[in-house]
Amino acid sequence: MVAIERQKEQAVRQIEEDKIKSELRHINNLLAASTMNLVVKNEFMETIKEELKEVKRKGKSTETKQALEKIVREIDTTLRLQEDWKQFEYHFDQVHGDFLNRLREQFHDLTPNEQKLCALLRLNLSTKEISNLMSISLRGVEIARYRLRKKLGLDQGQNLSKFILEY
């Protein structure tokens, strides 16, 4: 009788654990989809911005040039908004066990952009995807990764992405 009860309890625990894992996978998928949506949106906005700059350069009318410049500034403002990041950060911490809070506690001097870089590295995004999400150049991402390695105190041979994924 005791063995049967233990088996039942173990089966119930396994079902509960599977349910939690399934929910975690679902939230992680939502997070990844949301992140990729931001990447696509930012790439689209950057493309439009560059096309508008080209039209402005070719344009002859001062009014048209001013109107296009205003639109480019509005796009820049939109790309810098932090609302998307706040929503992302909330879901990210739910999925990754308070990763950002643990990171802030251990490394007090990380800037918000460095924290964002850590989160994007944790999602295993490419340098190009990170570049688009953070609205910086590929070289800017490389420089940010270098500075982050120093702040985290990683040795030259240690892989930053591996460190973040295992943190």
Backbone as JSON, one array per atom type, in Angstrom:
{
  "sequence": "MVAIERQKEQAVRQIEEDKIKSELRHINNLLAASTMNLVVKNEFMETIKEELKEVKRKGKSTETKQALEKIVREIDTTLRLQEDWKQFEYHFDQVHGDFLNRLREQFHDLTPNEQKLCALLRLNLSTKEISNLMSISLRGVEIARYRLRKKLGLDQGQNLSKFILEY",
  "N": [[0.8, -1.2, 0.0], [1.87, 1.29, 0.83], [3.89, 1.68, -1.06], [2.38, 2.01, -3.39], [1.04, 4.39, -2.82], [3.24, 6.12, -2.73], [4.05, 5.96, -5.4], [1.84, 7.11, -6.63], [1.98, 9.74, -5.58], [4.43, 10.49, -6.65], [3.8, 10.4, -9.36], [1.89, 12.44, -9.51], [3.47, 14.64, -8.79], [5.22, 14.61, -10.97], [3.47, 15.2, -13.07], [2.67, 17.78, -12.33], [5.15, 19.08, -12.48], [5.7, 18.77, -15.22], [3.64, 20.33, -16.23], [4.36, 22.88, -15.3], [6.79, 23.19, -16.65], [5.82, 23.23, -19.25], [4.26, 25.58, -19.23], [6.31, 27.42, -18.79], [7.81, 27.09, -21.14], [5.91, 28.05, -22.94], [5.64, 30.77, -22.13], [8.26, 31.57, -22.6], [8.34, 31.26, -25.37], [6.48, 33.23, -26.08], [7.89, 35.47, -25.21], [10.18, 35.35, -26.85], [8.92, 35.68, -29.34], [7.86, 38.23, -29.03], [10.21, 39.7, -28.76], [11.43, 39.25, -31.24], [9.52, 40.46, -32.81], [9.9, 43.12, -32.08], [12.47, 43.45, -33.14], [11.97, 43.2, -35.89], [10.18, 45.33, -36.24], [11.81, 47.53, -35.56], [13.8, 47.29, -37.54], [12.25, 47.77, -39.8], [11.39, 50.41, -39.3], [13.88, 51.71, -39.34], [14.59, 51.3, -42.03], [12.57, 52.75, -43.36], [13.2, 55.27, -42.36], [15.75, 55.72, -43.49], [15.07, 55.74, -46.21], [13.41, 57.99, -46.28], [15.3, 59.95, -45.65], [16.83, 59.85, -47.94], [14.97, 60.69, -49.88], [14.58, 63.26, -48.93], [17.13, 64.31, -49.32], [17.23, 64.38, -52.1], [15.15, 66.05, -52.66], [13.65, 69.2, -53.59], [12.06, 71.25, -52.62], [11.85, 73.4, -49.83], [9.91, 73.23, -47.84], [9.07, 70.56, -48.08], [11.44, 69.24, -47.42], [11.71, 70.03, -44.74], [9.41, 68.87, -43.65], [9.95, 66.15, -44.06], [12.23, 65.88, -42.47], [11.1, 66.28, -39.97], [9.51, 63.98, -39.76], [11.52, 62.01, -39.74], [12.75, 62.63, -37.31], [10.64, 61.99, -35.57], [10.49, 59.25, -35.99], [12.98, 58.49, -34.96], [12.53, 59.14, -32.28], [10.5, 57.32, -31.65], [11.89, 54.91, -31.94], [13.49, 55.02, -29.73], [11.88, 54.76, -27.53], [11.03, 53.5, -24.31], [8.96, 51.91, -23.45], [8.38, 49.43, -24.65], [10.56, 48.01, -23.75], [10.17, 47.87, -20.96], [7.94, 46.18, -20.77], [9.04, 43.93, -21.96], [11.12, 43.38, -20.13], [9.68, 42.67, -17.82], [8.35, 40.24, -18.61], [10.6, 38.8, -19.3], [12.03, 38.47, -16.88], [10.19, 36.86, -15.56], [10.39, 34.49, -16.98], [13.11, 33.85, -16.9], [13.91, 33.42, -14.26], [14.21, 35.75, -12.51], [16.5, 36.94, -13.57], [17.56, 39.5, -14.38], [17.29, 41.01, -12.03], [18.93, 39.53, -10.26], [21.33, 39.92, -11.55], [21.66, 42.71, -11.33], [21.93, 42.9, -8.56], [24.36, 41.57, -8.05], [26.18, 42.86, -9.73], [26.5, 45.94, -9.37], [27.2, 48.24, -10.79], [26.32, 48.13, -13.43], [25.08, 49.6, -16.35], [21.81, 50.69, -17.57], [21.71, 50.06, -20.34], [23.69, 48.11, -20.51], [22.55, 46.14, -18.95], [20.37, 45.56, -20.56], [21.72, 44.55, -22.78], [22.78, 42.23, -21.63], [20.4, 40.79, -21.2], [19.54, 40.4, -23.83], [21.64, 38.91, -24.81], [21.25, 36.67, -23.26], [19.02, 35.66, -24.45], [20.15, 34.63, -26.6], [20.56, 36.05, -28.99], [21.62, 37.25, -32.21], [24.44, 39.36, -33.12], [23.62, 41.22, -35.0], [20.83, 41.28, -34.62], [20.75, 42.24, -32.0], [21.92, 44.7, -32.42], [19.93, 45.98, -33.96], [17.78, 46.0, -32.12], [18.8, 47.58, -30.06], [19.33, 49.86, -31.35], [21.92, 50.58, -32.28], [25.14, 50.51, -33.91], [26.72, 47.64, -35.51], [29.38, 47.52, -34.77], [29.2, 49.04, -32.47], [27.82, 47.27, -30.81], [29.75, 45.3, -30.51], [31.73, 46.73, -29.13], [30.29, 47.34, -26.82], [29.91, 44.76, -25.81], [32.56, 44.11, -25.22], [33.16, 45.98, -23.19], [31.29, 45.16, -21.31], [32.23, 42.6, -20.68], [34.53, 43.32, -19.27], [33.4, 44.69, -17.04], [32.03, 42.61, -15.85], [34.09, 41.12, -15.02], [35.33, 39.06, -16.45], [37.66, 36.59, -17.55], [40.14, 36.62, -20.18], [39.88, 34.32, -21.76], [37.3, 33.46, -21.25], [33.99, 32.95, -22.4], [31.64, 35.37, -23.14], [28.88, 35.14, -23.86], [28.36, 32.48, -23.1], [28.82, 32.68, -20.34], [26.71, 34.41, -19.61], [24.48, 32.89, -20.38], [24.67, 30.77, -18.6], [24.43, 31.99, -16.17]],
  "CA": [[0.0, 0.0, 0.0], [2.73, 2.47, 0.94], [4.58, 1.83, -2.34], [1.41, 2.52, -4.35], [0.84, 5.81, -2.48], [4.44, 6.84, -3.17], [4.0, 6.03, -6.86], [0.81, 8.11, -6.97], [2.53, 11.06, -5.27], [5.47, 10.76, -7.63], [3.12, 10.67, -10.64], [1.28, 13.77, -9.39], [4.59, 15.6, -8.86], [5.71, 14.63, -12.35], [2.47, 15.92, -13.87], [2.78, 19.2, -11.97], [6.42, 19.55, -13.03], [5.53, 18.87, -16.67], [2.76, 21.48, -16.47], [5.17, 24.09, -15.08], [7.73, 23.28, -17.77], [5.05, 23.6, -20.43], [3.94, 27.0, -19.08], [7.56, 28.14, -18.97], [8.1, 27.07, -22.58], [4.94, 28.95, -23.58], [6.04, 32.15, -21.83], [9.52, 31.81, -23.31], [7.99, 31.45, -26.78], [5.89, 34.57, -26.19], [8.98, 36.43, -25.05], [10.97, 35.32, -28.08], [8.11, 36.27, -30.41], [7.8, 39.67, -28.76], [11.53, 40.25, -29.05], [11.62, 39.25, -32.69], [8.61, 41.48, -33.33], [10.6, 44.39, -31.9], [13.57, 43.49, -34.1], [11.39, 43.46, -37.22], [9.63, 46.7, -36.22], [12.92, 48.48, -35.6], [14.41, 47.22, -38.87], [11.32, 48.44, -40.71], [11.47, 51.85, -39.02], [15.19, 52.17, -39.84], [14.52, 51.31, -43.49], [11.76, 53.91, -43.73], [13.98, 56.47, -42.03], [16.8, 55.9, -44.5], [14.42, 56.12, -47.47], [12.99, 59.38, -46.13], [16.5, 60.79, -45.73], [17.21, 59.88, -49.35], [13.99, 61.57, -50.56], [14.89, 64.62, -48.47], [18.37, 64.74, -49.98], [16.94, 64.64, -53.51], [14.05, 67.02, -52.77], [13.99, 70.58, -53.92], [11.24, 72.16, -51.83], [12.25, 73.55, -48.43], [8.81, 72.72, -47.02], [9.12, 69.1, -48.13], [12.61, 68.82, -46.65], [11.4, 70.22, -43.33], [8.4, 67.87, -43.27], [10.63, 64.87, -44.0], [13.11, 65.92, -41.3], [10.23, 66.11, -38.8], [9.13, 62.57, -39.74], [12.71, 61.27, -39.33], [12.91, 62.85, -35.86], [9.59, 61.22, -34.89], [10.89, 57.85, -36.05], [14.06, 58.33, -33.97], [11.91, 59.15, -30.95], [9.8, 56.05, -31.5], [12.87, 53.85, -31.77], [14.12, 55.12, -28.41], [10.92, 54.6, -26.44], [11.37, 52.42, -23.38], [7.78, 51.15, -23.04], [8.55, 48.05, -25.1], [11.57, 47.39, -22.89], [9.58, 47.57, -19.65], [7.12, 44.98, -20.94], [9.98, 42.85, -22.22], [11.83, 43.08, -18.89], [8.75, 41.97, -16.94], [8.2, 38.87, -19.09], [11.92, 38.17, -19.29], [12.32, 38.05, -15.51], [9.31, 35.74, -15.23], [10.88, 33.28, -17.65], [14.5, 33.55, -16.59], [14.18, 33.35, -12.83], [14.71, 37.02, -11.95], [17.86, 37.1, -14.08], [18.02, 40.9, -14.34], [17.42, 41.43, -10.63], [20.13, 38.89, -9.73], [22.47, 40.58, -12.19], [21.81, 44.04, -10.7], [22.42, 42.72, -7.19], [25.76, 41.17, -8.03], [26.99, 43.84, -10.47], [25.78, 47.19, -9.1], [27.56, 49.35, -11.69], [25.86, 47.92, -14.81], [24.16, 50.62, -16.85], [20.6, 50.09, -18.16], [22.02, 49.47, -21.65], [24.44, 46.89, -20.28], [21.56, 45.16, -18.5], [19.61, 45.19, -21.75], [22.61, 43.7, -23.56], [22.82, 40.92, -20.95], [19.13, 40.11, -21.46], [19.51, 39.99, -25.24], [22.6, 37.81, -24.93], [20.62, 35.51, -22.61], [18.09, 35.13, -25.45], [21.01, 34.05, -27.64], [20.34, 36.79, -30.23], [22.83, 37.56, -32.97], [24.91, 40.74, -33.0], [22.77, 42.05, -35.86], [19.54, 41.44, -33.95], [21.0, 43.12, -30.85], [22.15, 46.02, -33.0], [18.62, 46.55, -34.32], [16.97, 46.24, -30.92], [19.37, 48.64, -29.24], [19.53, 51.02, -32.24], [23.33, 50.94, -32.37], [25.82, 49.82, -35.0], [27.32, 46.34, -35.18], [30.61, 47.84, -34.03], [28.76, 49.48, -31.14], [27.5, 46.06, -30.03], [31.03, 44.66, -30.18], [32.36, 47.55, -28.09], [29.49, 47.15, -25.6], [30.23, 43.42, -25.3], [33.91, 44.19, -24.65], [33.05, 46.71, -21.92], [30.52, 44.32, -20.4], [33.16, 41.56, -20.22], [35.39, 43.92, -18.24], [32.61, 44.95, -15.83], [31.67, 41.33, -15.23], [35.33, 40.54, -14.53], [35.62, 37.8, -17.16], [39.01, 36.4, -18.07], [40.22, 36.73, -21.63], [39.43, 33.08, -22.39], [35.91, 33.17, -20.94], [33.0, 33.36, -23.39], [30.61, 36.21, -22.52], [27.56, 34.55, -24.07], [28.26, 31.28, -22.27], [28.69, 33.15, -18.96], [25.35, 34.95, -19.43], [23.52, 31.8, -20.49], [24.77, 29.92, -17.42], [24.31, 32.8, -14.95]],
  "C": [[0.85, 1.27, 0.0], [3.44, 2.73, -0.39], [3.64, 2.42, -3.39], [1.16, 4.01, -4.1], [2.02, 6.65, -2.94], [4.45, 7.0, -4.69], [2.98, 7.08, -7.32], [1.34, 9.53, -6.74], [3.59, 11.45, -6.28], [4.85, 11.1, -8.99], [2.51, 12.07, -10.63], [2.36, 14.85, -9.48], [5.11, 15.73, -10.29], [4.76, 15.4, -13.25], [2.56, 17.42, -13.6], [4.06, 19.81, -12.55], [6.34, 19.73, -14.54], [4.67, 20.08, -17.03], [3.55, 22.79, -16.33], [6.16, 24.27, -16.23], [7.02, 23.73, -19.04], [4.69, 25.1, -20.39], [5.18, 27.86, -19.31], [7.95, 28.21, -20.44], [7.19, 28.04, -23.32], [5.32, 30.41, -23.36], [7.33, 32.5, -22.55], [9.27, 32.04, -24.8], [7.36, 32.82, -27.01], [6.96, 35.65, -26.12], [9.83, 36.5, -26.32], [10.21, 35.97, -29.23], [8.03, 37.78, -30.25], [9.12, 40.34, -29.12], [11.76, 40.33, -30.56], [10.7, 40.27, -33.36], [9.25, 42.87, -33.2], [11.74, 44.53, -32.89], [13.03, 43.88, -35.48], [10.87, 44.9, -37.29], [10.76, 47.72, -36.33], [13.64, 48.47, -36.95], [13.56, 47.97, -39.88], [11.4, 49.96, -40.54], [12.79, 52.44, -39.53], [15.19, 52.28, -41.36], [13.72, 52.52, -43.97], [12.53, 55.2, -43.49], [15.03, 56.75, -43.09], [16.21, 56.32, -45.85], [13.95, 57.58, -47.42], [14.17, 60.34, -46.22], [16.94, 60.94, -47.19], [16.26, 60.79, -50.13], [14.27, 63.02, -50.19], [16.12, 65.16, -49.17], [18.12, 65.13, -51.43], [15.91, 65.76, -53.71], [14.54, 68.44, -53.02], [13.25, 71.58, -53.01], [11.7, 72.19, -50.37], [11.18, 72.99, -47.5], [8.84, 71.19, -46.95], [10.28, 68.6, -47.29], [12.35, 68.93, -45.16], [10.41, 69.17, -42.83], [9.06, 66.48, -43.13], [11.56, 64.79, -42.79], [12.3, 65.7, -40.02], [9.84, 64.63, -38.66], [10.31, 61.72, -39.27], [12.94, 61.42, -37.83], [11.87, 62.05, -35.07], [9.93, 59.73, -34.89], [12.0, 57.58, -35.03], [13.5, 58.27, -32.55], [11.22, 57.82, -30.68], [10.77, 54.91, -31.25], [13.5, 53.87, -30.38], [13.16, 54.91, -27.25], [11.22, 53.37, -25.61], [10.17, 51.57, -22.98], [7.91, 49.68, -23.43], [9.52, 47.32, -24.18], [10.99, 47.02, -21.54], [8.73, 46.3, -19.71], [8.02, 43.76, -21.15], [10.65, 42.41, -20.92], [10.94, 42.3, -17.92], [8.63, 40.49, -17.34], [9.52, 38.11, -19.01], [12.25, 37.65, -17.9], [11.42, 36.89, -15.07], [9.88, 34.43, -15.77], [12.25, 32.87, -17.14], [14.85, 33.72, -15.12], [14.81, 34.6, -12.25], [16.15, 37.31, -12.36], [18.36, 38.54, -13.93], [18.19, 41.4, -12.91], [18.67, 40.82, -9.99], [21.39, 39.57, -10.28], [22.74, 41.94, -11.55], [22.36, 43.93, -9.29], [23.9, 42.4, -7.14], [26.68, 42.2, -8.69], [26.27, 45.18, -10.44], [26.03, 48.27, -10.16], [27.16, 49.13, -13.14], [24.86, 49.01, -15.2], [22.9, 49.94, -17.38], [20.88, 49.44, -19.53], [22.83, 48.18, -21.5], [23.52, 45.78, -19.77], [20.74, 44.65, -19.67], [20.44, 44.24, -22.62], [22.69, 42.31, -22.96], [21.55, 40.13, -21.25], [19.09, 39.59, -22.9], [20.51, 38.87, -25.5], [22.0, 36.53, -24.34], [19.61, 34.85, -23.56], [18.83, 34.53, -26.64], [20.77, 34.73, -29.0], [21.67, 37.08, -30.9], [23.22, 39.02, -32.75], [24.03, 41.67, -33.83], [21.42, 42.31, -35.21], [19.68, 42.38, -32.75], [21.18, 44.55, -31.34], [20.83, 46.71, -33.33], [17.78, 46.88, -33.1], [17.48, 47.42, -30.1], [19.63, 49.92, -30.05], [20.97, 51.52, -32.21], [23.96, 50.12, -33.5], [26.34, 48.46, -34.54], [28.59, 46.54, -34.36], [30.28, 48.29, -32.6], [28.42, 48.31, -30.24], [28.79, 45.38, -29.6], [31.74, 45.4, -29.05], [31.62, 47.36, -26.76], [29.77, 45.78, -24.97], [31.6, 43.42, -24.61], [33.86, 44.86, -23.26], [32.31, 45.88, -20.87], [31.4, 43.2, -19.84], [34.03, 42.09, -19.1], [34.62, 44.14, -16.94], [32.24, 43.66, -15.1], [32.9, 40.59, -14.71], [35.68, 39.21, -15.19], [37.06, 37.77, -17.63], [38.97, 36.43, -19.59], [39.67, 35.49, -22.33], [37.97, 32.75, -22.17], [34.98, 33.74, -22.01], [31.89, 34.13, -22.7], [29.22, 35.58, -22.66], [27.35, 33.33, -23.19], [28.07, 31.67, -20.8], [27.26, 33.61, -18.69], [24.32, 33.83, -19.46], [23.51, 30.91, -19.25], [24.53, 30.67, -16.11], [22.98, 32.56, -14.28]]
}
